[in-house]
Amino acid sequence: MVAGRGGAASPAAGTVLGFGVGFGVLTDCTDAFRCTVTACAPCRPAGAWLTGGWAGQGILLLAGVLLAIIGRRRLGPRAVRAGGLAVVGLSVALLVVTTALAVHTY
């Protein structure tokens, strides 16, 4: 059951952290290119990568909540534990990869 809760907590944290990272990356991009909006040409690809990462975190959050519900009902504890660990790993990897890709677009 602990992995099920961790599976829900990690993407939730990833979603919040993703917002913070996105704010920092796009602020850096707009400062570097003297843009007034994040939709300027040099920053548009970075914004797209960050938006994709945020959407992926949302999907992982839903999967984590589903695992937490299944774990709460004590259905398939091994599968819930494995799924929770997979969601945690995917959440961290998604945040790192999409941030790196966003930073390298400008």
Residue pairs with C-beta under 8 A, 6 or more apart in sequence:
1 71
1 72
1 74
1 77
1 80
2 81
2 84
3 67
3 71
3 80
3 81
3 82
3 83
3 84
3 85
4 64
4 67
4 68
4 70
4 71
4 72
4 80
4 81
4 83
4 84
5 68
5 71
5 84
6 84
6 85
6 88
7 63
7 64
7 67
7 68
7 80
7 83
7 84
7 85
7 86
7 87
7 88
8 61
8 64
8 65
8 67
8 68
8 87
9 64
10 60
10 64
10 87
10 88
10 91
10 92
11 57
11 58
11 60
11 61
11 63
11 64
11 87
11 91
12 61
12 64
13 91
14 57
14 60
14 61
14 91
14 92
14 94
14 95
15 54
15 57
15 58
15 61
17 95
18 50
18 53
18 54
18 57
18 95
18 98
19 54
21 50
21 95
21 99
22 47
22 50
22 51
22 53
22 54
22 102
25 46
25 50
25 99
25 102
25 103
26 38
26 43
26 46
26 47
26 50
29 35
29 38
29 42
29 43
29 46
29 106
30 36
30 37
30 38
30 40
30 43
32 42
32 106
33 40
33 42
33 43
33 106
35 42
35 43
38 44
38 47
39 47
42 106
43 106
45 102
45 105
45 106
46 102
46 103
46 105
46 106
47 102
49 98
49 101
49 102
49 105
50 98
50 99
50 102
52 98
53 94
53 95
53 97
53 98
53 99
53 102
56 94
56 98
57 91
57 94
57 95
60 87
60 90
60 91
60 94
63 83
63 87
64 84
64 87
64 91
67 80
67 83
67 84
67 87
70 76
70 80
71 77
71 80
71 81
71 84
